């Protein structure tokens, strides 16, 4: 269906759709969760840097931090250790993103979905953010850059979101009830979750897969329970 909708040149047609799609509200007046925003950011990164998203992320984030098992397009060795995504009529997806727009339209290289990783690698990334943008002598972001990412911009408190992270929107239940007011995080449709609490110097990473073998699992409550168990164990 997606291939029929976007035609032969899916990626370019999607970009044209984003440019012309009718906006449901005036800028700054309302908020709607949408992957189209991240695809727009991807387009900007690729235009400015001259690199595809996977190469830019590898060169500027994953490689410097030695996140050796994180990427959009996996090697043969990484595929051997990759959990299956889901079972579709055409077969089992392994190392391929669940999200149909990312998989079919963007060919697996999309900023809205499809980044594969491990708990160890994600812990490195979380540690970098908790350490003001640096880790093991490698600087990825400035402290003010981290603050901008993890703080809601002035005038937008009602939306509960920062630049890419969720602080207290309706989607923030994965934080549980016991962490600090500075906590931020994000969830993935397939069941993943990362929660970072700067006050407690804590990161909670949960990698589940609720869409295997089919898209019928539920982990919303589980995420909250895990966050509460970890928070309650802190002294």
ZITA-V128513 format. One record per helix or strand of 3 or more residues. SS is the DSSP state (H for helix, E for strand). FROM is the first residue (numbers start at 1). LEN is the number of residues. If there is no record, write none. Layout:
SS;FROM;LEN / SS;FROM;LEN
This chain:
H;2;5 / H;10;11 / H;35;15 / H;53;10 / H;76;5 / E;84;5 / E;91;4 / H;100;6 / H;119;12 / H;143;8 / H;157;3 / H;172;4 / E;184;4 / E;192;6 / E;202;6 / H;220;13
